[in-house]
Amino acid sequence: MDRPRRVLPHLPSRPTWRCQSCGIAWPCSPAKLRLLGEYRENRTALMVYLATLKAEAAEHLAELDSSTPPADLDRRFLHWATPVL
Protein backbone atom coordinates (compact mmCIF):
# COMPACT_ATOMS: atom_id res chain seq x y z
CA MET A 1 0.00 0.00 0.00
CA ASP A 2 1.37 3.39 -0.99
CA ARG A 3 1.72 5.98 1.69
CA PRO A 4 0.24 9.38 0.96
CA ARG A 5 2.87 11.91 0.02
CA ARG A 6 3.49 14.55 2.65
CA VAL A 7 2.64 17.99 1.29
CA LEU A 8 4.82 20.79 2.58
CA PRO A 9 3.37 24.27 2.94
CA HIS A 10 4.61 26.97 0.57
CA LEU A 11 6.85 28.67 3.12
CA PRO A 12 10.35 30.10 2.72
CA SER A 13 13.37 27.99 3.51
CA ARG A 14 15.90 30.24 5.18
CA PRO A 15 18.61 31.32 4.33
CA THR A 16 18.07 30.48 0.63
CA TRP A 17 14.54 31.90 0.42
CA ARG A 18 13.32 29.08 -1.81
CA CYS A 19 9.89 27.54 -1.29
CA GLN A 20 9.90 24.47 0.98
CA SER A 21 7.24 22.84 -1.17
CA CYS A 22 8.01 23.63 -4.83
CA GLY A 23 11.62 24.85 -4.60
CA ILE A 24 11.26 28.06 -6.58
CA ALA A 25 12.10 31.54 -5.33
CA TRP A 26 9.76 32.48 -2.49
CA PRO A 27 7.14 33.88 -2.51
CA CYS A 28 5.98 31.40 -5.13
CA SER A 29 2.56 31.68 -6.78
CA PRO A 30 0.76 29.47 -4.20
CA ALA A 31 2.32 31.51 -1.37
CA LYS A 32 1.24 34.78 -3.03
CA LEU A 33 -2.33 33.53 -3.38
CA ARG A 34 -2.40 32.38 0.25
CA LEU A 35 -1.03 35.72 1.47
CA LEU A 36 -3.48 37.74 -0.64
CA GLY A 37 -6.31 35.67 0.84
CA GLU A 38 -5.08 36.03 4.40
CA TYR A 39 -4.59 39.79 4.10
CA ARG A 40 -7.51 40.58 1.77
CA GLU A 41 -8.97 42.99 4.32
CA ASN A 42 -5.68 44.71 5.17
CA ARG A 43 -3.31 45.20 2.25
CA THR A 44 -1.24 47.69 4.28
CA ALA A 45 -0.44 44.98 6.84
CA LEU A 46 0.54 42.64 4.00
CA MET A 47 2.94 45.24 2.59
CA VAL A 48 4.53 45.79 6.02
CA TYR A 49 4.89 42.02 6.50
CA LEU A 50 6.43 41.56 3.05
CA ALA A 51 8.81 44.50 3.53
CA THR A 52 10.01 42.92 6.79
CA LEU A 53 10.57 39.58 5.05
CA LYS A 54 12.33 41.32 2.15
CA ALA A 55 14.79 42.92 4.57
CA GLU A 56 15.43 39.55 6.22
CA ALA A 57 15.89 37.88 2.82
CA ALA A 58 18.30 40.61 1.68
CA GLU A 59 20.44 40.00 4.73
CA HIS A 60 20.43 36.21 4.32
CA LEU A 61 21.04 36.27 0.59
CA ALA A 62 23.86 38.80 0.94
CA GLU A 63 25.59 36.47 3.40
CA LEU A 64 25.32 33.64 0.87
CA ASP A 65 26.59 35.65 -2.10
CA SER A 66 29.53 38.02 -1.47
CA SER A 67 27.64 40.55 0.62
CA THR A 68 25.39 41.61 -2.27
CA PRO A 69 21.66 40.89 -2.11
CA PRO A 70 19.86 40.23 -5.41
CA ALA A 71 18.72 43.37 -7.22
CA ASP A 72 15.16 42.16 -7.82
CA LEU A 73 13.98 41.81 -4.22
CA ASP A 74 11.51 44.71 -4.45
CA ARG A 75 9.81 43.09 -7.44
CA ARG A 76 9.95 39.66 -5.86
CA PHE A 77 8.55 40.65 -2.46
CA LEU A 78 6.54 43.83 -2.93
CA HIS A 79 5.45 44.79 -6.45
CA TRP A 80 3.03 41.88 -6.92
CA ALA A 81 1.18 42.85 -3.73
CA THR A 82 0.95 46.60 -4.37
CA PRO A 83 -2.71 47.59 -4.56
CA VAL A 84 -3.93 48.90 -7.88
CA LEU A 85 -5.64 52.25 -7.46
N, CA, C and O atoms as a GROMACS GRO file, in nm:
protein
  340
    1MET      N    1   0.084  -0.119   0.000
    1MET     CA    2   0.000   0.000   0.000
    1MET      C    3   0.088   0.125   0.000
    1MET      O    4   0.180   0.137   0.081
    2ASP      N    5   0.060   0.215  -0.091
    2ASP     CA    6   0.136   0.339  -0.099
    2ASP      C    7   0.096   0.434   0.011
    2ASP      O    8  -0.021   0.449   0.044
    3ARG      N    9   0.198   0.496   0.067
    3ARG     CA   10   0.172   0.598   0.169
    3ARG      C   11   0.142   0.729   0.100
    3ARG      O   12   0.200   0.760  -0.004
    4PRO      N   13   0.050   0.807   0.156
    4PRO     CA   14   0.024   0.938   0.096
    4PRO      C   15   0.149   1.026   0.107
    4PRO      O   16   0.219   1.024   0.208
    5ARG      N   17   0.174   1.101   0.002
    5ARG     CA   18   0.287   1.192   0.002
    5ARG      C   19   0.262   1.308   0.096
    5ARG      O   20   0.153   1.366   0.096
    6ARG      N   21   0.360   1.342   0.173
    6ARG     CA   22   0.349   1.455   0.265
    6ARG      C   23   0.361   1.585   0.186
    6ARG      O   24   0.459   1.605   0.113
    7VAL      N   25   0.264   1.671   0.199
    7VAL     CA   26   0.264   1.799   0.129
    7VAL      C   27   0.318   1.906   0.222
    7VAL      O   28   0.263   1.930   0.330
    8LEU      N   29   0.424   1.970   0.179
    8LEU     CA   30   0.482   2.079   0.258
    8LEU      C   31   0.412   2.210   0.224
    8LEU      O   32   0.372   2.232   0.109
    9PRO      N   33   0.397   2.296   0.323
    9PRO     CA   34   0.337   2.427   0.294
    9PRO      C   35   0.434   2.513   0.211
    9PRO      O   36   0.555   2.491   0.214
   10HIS      N   37   0.380   2.607   0.141
   10HIS     CA   38   0.461   2.697   0.057
   10HIS      C   39   0.516   2.810   0.145
   10HIS      O   40   0.467   2.923   0.143
   11LEU      N   41   0.619   2.774   0.221
   11LEU     CA   42   0.685   2.867   0.312
   11LEU      C   43   0.831   2.881   0.272
   11LEU      O   44   0.885   2.793   0.206
   12PRO      N   45   0.895   2.992   0.312
   12PRO     CA   46   1.035   3.010   0.272
   12PRO      C   47   1.128   2.921   0.353
   12PRO      O   48   1.108   2.897   0.472
   13SER      N   49   1.230   2.873   0.286
   13SER     CA   50   1.337   2.799   0.351
   13SER      C   51   1.453   2.896   0.368
   13SER      O   52   1.515   2.939   0.271
   14ARG      N   53   1.482   2.929   0.491
   14ARG     CA   54   1.590   3.024   0.518
   14ARG      C   55   1.721   2.948   0.531
   14ARG      O   56   1.720   2.839   0.588
   15PRO      N   57   1.832   2.998   0.483
   15PRO     CA   58   1.861   3.132   0.433
   15PRO      C   59   1.851   3.145   0.280
   15PRO      O   60   1.882   3.252   0.227
   16THR      N   61   1.808   3.041   0.210
   16THR     CA   62   1.807   3.048   0.063
   16THR      C   63   1.684   3.117   0.006
   16THR      O   64   1.685   3.161  -0.109
   17TRP      N   65   1.579   3.127   0.084
   17TRP     CA   66   1.454   3.190   0.042
   17TRP      C   67   1.395   3.123  -0.082
   17TRP      O   68   1.349   3.190  -0.175
   18ARG      N   69   1.399   2.989  -0.081
   18ARG     CA   70   1.332   2.908  -0.181
   18ARG      C   71   1.213   2.843  -0.112
   18ARG      O   72   1.216   2.822   0.010
   19CYS      N   73   1.110   2.813  -0.186
   19CYS     CA   74   0.989   2.754  -0.129
   19CYS      C   75   1.018   2.612  -0.080
   19CYS      O   76   1.080   2.533  -0.151
   20GLN      N   77   0.972   2.580   0.041
   20GLN     CA   78   0.990   2.447   0.098
   20GLN      C   79   0.914   2.341   0.020
   20GLN      O   80   0.953   2.225   0.021
   21SER      N   81   0.808   2.380  -0.046
   21SER     CA   82   0.724   2.284  -0.117
   21SER      C   83   0.765   2.266  -0.263
   21SER      O   84   0.786   2.153  -0.307
   22CYS      N   85   0.777   2.375  -0.338
   22CYS     CA   86   0.801   2.363  -0.483
   22CYS      C   87   0.944   2.398  -0.523
   22CYS      O   88   0.985   2.370  -0.636
   23GLY      N   89   1.021   2.459  -0.433
   23GLY     CA   90   1.162   2.485  -0.459
   23GLY      C   91   1.196   2.609  -0.539
   23GLY      O   92   1.313   2.638  -0.562
   24ILE      N   93   1.094   2.684  -0.582
   24ILE     CA   94   1.126   2.806  -0.658
   24ILE      C   95   1.143   2.923  -0.562
   24ILE      O   96   1.117   2.912  -0.442
   25ALA      N   97   1.188   3.036  -0.616
   25ALA     CA   98   1.210   3.154  -0.533
   25ALA      C   99   1.081   3.191  -0.460
   25ALA      O  100   0.974   3.199  -0.521
   26TRP      N  101   1.092   3.213  -0.330
   26TRP     CA  102   0.976   3.248  -0.248
   26TRP      C  103   0.962   3.399  -0.244
   26TRP      O  104   1.064   3.468  -0.233
   27PRO      N  105   0.843   3.454  -0.251
   27PRO     CA  106   0.714   3.388  -0.251
   27PRO      C  107   0.676   3.333  -0.389
   27PRO      O  108   0.677   3.406  -0.488
   28CYS      N  109   0.644   3.206  -0.392
   28CYS     CA  110   0.598   3.140  -0.513
   28CYS      C  111   0.451   3.174  -0.535
   28CYS      O  112   0.388   3.237  -0.450
   29SER      N  113   0.396   3.135  -0.647
   29SER     CA  114   0.256   3.168  -0.678
   29SER      C  115   0.157   3.118  -0.572
   29SER      O  116   0.069   3.193  -0.532
   30PRO      N  117   0.169   2.992  -0.525
   30PRO     CA  118   0.076   2.947  -0.420
   30PRO      C  119   0.090   3.029  -0.291
   30PRO      O  120  -0.010   3.056  -0.224
   31ALA      N  121   0.212   3.069  -0.257
   31ALA     CA  122   0.232   3.151  -0.138
   31ALA      C  123   0.168   3.289  -0.156
   31ALA      O  124   0.106   3.342  -0.064
   32LYS      N  125   0.184   3.347  -0.275
   32LYS     CA  126   0.124   3.478  -0.303
   32LYS      C  127  -0.028   3.471  -0.290
   32LYS      O  128  -0.090   3.559  -0.231
   33LEU      N  129  -0.088   3.368  -0.347
   33LEU     CA  130  -0.233   3.353  -0.338
   33LEU      C  131  -0.279   3.338  -0.194
   33LEU      O  132  -0.378   3.398  -0.153
   34ARG      N  133  -0.205   3.257  -0.116
   34ARG     CA  134  -0.240   3.238   0.025
   34ARG      C  135  -0.230   3.371   0.101
   34ARG      O  136  -0.319   3.405   0.179
   35LEU      N  137  -0.122   3.445   0.078
   35LEU     CA  138  -0.103   3.573   0.147
   35LEU      C  139  -0.210   3.675   0.107
   35LEU      O  140  -0.261   3.747   0.193
   36LEU      N  141  -0.243   3.681  -0.021
   36LEU     CA  142  -0.348   3.774  -0.064
   36LEU      C  143  -0.482   3.739   0.002
   36LEU      O  144  -0.558   3.827   0.040
   37GLY      N  145  -0.509   3.610   0.016
   37GLY     CA  146  -0.631   3.567   0.084
   37GLY      C  147  -0.630   3.602   0.232
   37GLY      O  148  -0.729   3.652   0.286
   38GLU      N  149  -0.519   3.576   0.297
   38GLU     CA  150  -0.508   3.603   0.440
   38GLU      C  151  -0.518   3.752   0.472
   38GLU      O  152  -0.575   3.790   0.574
   39TYR      N  153  -0.464   3.835   0.385
   39TYR     CA  154  -0.459   3.979   0.410
   39TYR      C  155  -0.557   4.057   0.322
   39TYR      O  156  -0.539   4.177   0.301
   40ARG      N  157  -0.660   3.991   0.271
   40ARG     CA  158  -0.751   4.058   0.178
   40ARG      C  159  -0.818   4.182   0.237
   40ARG      O  160  -0.855   4.274   0.163
   41GLU      N  161  -0.833   4.185   0.366
   41GLU     CA  162  -0.897   4.299   0.432
   41GLU      C  163  -0.797   4.405   0.479
   41GLU      O  164  -0.837   4.512   0.525
   42ASN      N  165  -0.666   4.375   0.467
   42ASN     CA  166  -0.568   4.470   0.517
   42ASN      C  167  -0.440   4.464   0.433
   42ASN      O  168  -0.340   4.406   0.475
   43ARG      N  169  -0.445   4.523   0.316
   43ARG     CA  170  -0.331   4.520   0.225
   43ARG      C  171  -0.211   4.594   0.284
   43ARG      O  172  -0.097   4.558   0.256
   44THR      N  173  -0.235   4.697   0.365
   44THR     CA  174  -0.124   4.769   0.428
   44THR      C  175  -0.044   4.675   0.518
   44THR      O  176   0.079   4.677   0.516
   45ALA      N  177  -0.112   4.594   0.597
   45ALA     CA  178  -0.044   4.498   0.684
   45ALA      C  179   0.036   4.398   0.602
   45ALA      O  180   0.146   4.359   0.641
   46LEU      N  181  -0.018   4.355   0.488
   46LEU     CA  182   0.054   4.264   0.400
   46LEU      C  183   0.183   4.329   0.350
   46LEU      O  184   0.288   4.265   0.349
   47MET      N  185   0.176   4.454   0.310
   47MET     CA  186   0.294   4.524   0.259
   47MET      C  187   0.400   4.539   0.368
   47MET      O  188   0.520   4.524   0.342
   48VAL      N  189   0.358   4.568   0.490
   48VAL     CA  190   0.453   4.579   0.602
   48VAL      C  191   0.519   4.444   0.628
   48VAL      O  192   0.640   4.436   0.647
   49TYR      N  193   0.438   4.338   0.629
   49TYR     CA  194   0.489   4.202   0.650
   49TYR      C  195   0.589   4.165   0.541
   49TYR      O  196   0.698   4.114   0.570
   50LEU      N  197   0.554   4.190   0.416
   50LEU     CA  198   0.643   4.156   0.305
   50LEU      C  199   0.771   4.239   0.307
   50LEU      O  200   0.878   4.188   0.274
   51ALA      N  201   0.762   4.366   0.344
   51ALA     CA  202   0.882   4.450   0.353
   51ALA      C  203   0.976   4.398   0.462
   51ALA      O  204   1.098   4.402   0.445
   52THR      N  205   0.920   4.350   0.571
   52THR     CA  206   1.001   4.292   0.679
   52THR      C  207   1.070   4.165   0.630
   52THR      O  208   1.189   4.145   0.656
   53LEU      N  209   0.997   4.080   0.559
   53LEU     CA  210   1.056   3.958   0.505
   53LEU      C  211   1.161   3.990   0.398
   53LEU      O  212   1.263   3.921   0.390
   54LYS      N  213   1.137   4.092   0.317
   54LYS     CA  214   1.233   4.132   0.215
   54LYS      C  215   1.365   4.174   0.278
   54LYS      O  216   1.472   4.139   0.228
   55ALA      N  217   1.357   4.249   0.387
   55ALA     CA  218   1.479   4.292   0.457
   55ALA      C  219   1.554   4.171   0.514
   55ALA      O  220   1.677   4.165   0.507
   56GLU      N  221   1.481   4.077   0.569
   56GLU     CA  222   1.543   3.955   0.622
   56GLU      C  223   1.608   3.875   0.508
   56GLU      O  224   1.720   3.825   0.521
   57ALA      N  225   1.537   3.862   0.397
   57ALA     CA  226   1.589   3.788   0.282
   57ALA      C  227   1.714   3.856   0.227
   57ALA      O  228   1.811   3.788   0.191
   58ALA      N  229   1.714   3.988   0.219
   58ALA     CA  230   1.830   4.061   0.168
   58ALA      C  231   1.954   4.032   0.253
   58ALA      O  232   2.063   4.012   0.201
   59GLU      N  233   1.934   4.029   0.382
   59GLU     CA  234   2.044   4.000   0.473
   59GLU      C  235   2.096   3.857   0.453
   59GLU      O  236   2.216   3.835   0.440
   60HIS      N  237   2.004   3.761   0.450
   60HIS     CA  238   2.043   3.621   0.432
   60HIS      C  239   2.110   3.598   0.298
   60HIS      O  240   2.215   3.533   0.290
   61LEU      N  241   2.051   3.650   0.192
   61LEU     CA  242   2.104   3.626   0.059
   61LEU      C  243   2.238   3.696   0.037
   61LEU      O  244   2.322   3.647  -0.037
   62ALA      N  245   2.257   3.810   0.102
   62ALA     CA  246   2.386   3.880   0.094
   62ALA      C  247   2.495   3.797   0.160
   62ALA      O  248   2.608   3.792   0.111
   63GLU      N  249   2.462   3.733   0.271
   63GLU     CA  250   2.559   3.647   0.340
   63GLU      C  251   2.598   3.528   0.253
   63GLU      O  252   2.712   3.481   0.259
   64LEU      N  253   2.504   3.480   0.173
   64LEU     CA  254   2.532   3.364   0.087
   64LEU      C  255   2.609   3.400  -0.039
   64LEU      O  256   2.676   3.315  -0.098
   65ASP      N  257   2.601   3.527  -0.081
   65ASP     CA  258   2.659   3.565  -0.210
   65ASP      C  259   2.738   3.696  -0.201
   65ASP      O  260   2.686   3.801  -0.238
   66SER      N  261   2.858   3.690  -0.153
   66SER     CA  262   2.953   3.802  -0.148
   66SER      C  263   2.897   3.936  -0.102
   66SER      O  264   2.929   4.040  -0.160
   67SER      N  265   2.816   3.934  -0.001
   67SER     CA  266   2.764   4.055   0.062
   67SER      C  267   2.676   4.140  -0.028
   67SER      O  268   2.653   4.257   0.002
   68THR      N  269   2.625   4.085  -0.137
   68THR     CA  270   2.539   4.161  -0.227
   68THR      C  271   2.405   4.090  -0.243
   68THR      O  272   2.399   3.981  -0.300
   69PRO      N  273   2.297   4.151  -0.192
   69PRO     CA  274   2.166   4.089  -0.211
   69PRO      C  275   2.122   4.102  -0.357
   69PRO      O  276   2.167   4.193  -0.426
   70PRO      N  277   2.036   4.014  -0.404
   70PRO     CA  278   1.986   4.023  -0.541
   70PRO      C  279   1.917   4.157  -0.566
   70PRO      O  280   1.856   4.214  -0.475
   71ALA      N  281   1.927   4.206  -0.687
   71ALA     CA  282   1.872   4.337  -0.722
   71ALA      C  283   1.720   4.337  -0.736
   71ALA      O  284   1.659   4.444  -0.731
   72ASP      N  285   1.659   4.222  -0.753
   72ASP     CA  286   1.516   4.216  -0.782
   72ASP      C  287   1.427   4.190  -0.661
   72ASP      O  288   1.313   4.148  -0.676
   73LEU      N  289   1.477   4.214  -0.541
   73LEU     CA  290   1.398   4.181  -0.422
   73LEU      C  291   1.271   4.265  -0.409
   73LEU      O  292   1.170   4.215  -0.359
   74ASP      N  293   1.274   4.390  -0.450
   74ASP     CA  294   1.151   4.471  -0.445
   74ASP      C  295   1.042   4.409  -0.532
   74ASP      O  296   0.928   4.395  -0.489
   75ARG      N  297   1.079   4.372  -0.654
   75ARG     CA  298   0.981   4.309  -0.744
   75ARG      C  299   0.934   4.176  -0.687
   75ARG      O  300   0.814   4.145  -0.689
   76ARG      N  301   1.026   4.099  -0.637
   76ARG     CA  302   0.995   3.966  -0.586
   76ARG      C  303   0.904   3.970  -0.464
   76ARG      O  304   0.811   3.890  -0.453
   77PHE      N  305   0.929   4.063  -0.371
   77PHE     CA  306   0.855   4.065  -0.246
   77PHE      C  307   0.740   4.165  -0.242
   77PHE      O  308   0.642   4.142  -0.172
   78LEU      N  309   0.750   4.276  -0.314
   78LEU     CA  310   0.654   4.383  -0.293
   78LEU      C  311   0.565   4.417  -0.413
   78LEU      O  312   0.445   4.436  -0.396
   79HIS      N  313   0.621   4.426  -0.530
   79HIS     CA  314   0.545   4.479  -0.645
   79HIS      C  315   0.419   4.400  -0.675
   79HIS      O  316   0.319   4.460  -0.713
   80TRP      N  317   0.421   4.269  -0.661
   80TRP     CA  318   0.303   4.188  -0.692
   80TRP      C  319   0.188   4.215  -0.594
   80TRP      O  320   0.072   4.192  -0.627
   81ALA      N  321   0.221   4.264  -0.476
   81ALA     CA  322   0.118   4.285  -0.373
   81ALA      C  323   0.071   4.430  -0.364
   81ALA      O  324  -0.020   4.461  -0.287
   82THR      N  325   0.132   4.518  -0.441
   82THR     CA  326   0.095   4.660  -0.437
   82THR      C  327  -0.048   4.677  -0.489
   82THR      O  328  -0.080   4.632  -0.599
   83PRO      N  329  -0.132   4.741  -0.410
   83PRO     CA  330  -0.271   4.759  -0.456
   83PRO      C  331  -0.280   4.847  -0.580
   83PRO      O  332  -0.207   4.945  -0.593
   84VAL      N  333  -0.368   4.811  -0.668
   84VAL     CA  334  -0.393   4.890  -0.788
   84VAL      C  335  -0.500   4.993  -0.754
   84VAL      O  336  -0.608   4.959  -0.706
   85LEU      N  337  -0.468   5.119  -0.780
   85LEU     CA  338  -0.564   5.225  -0.746
   85LEU      C  339  -0.641   5.271  -0.867
   85LEU      O  340  -0.726   5.359  -0.857
   0.00000   0.00000   0.00000
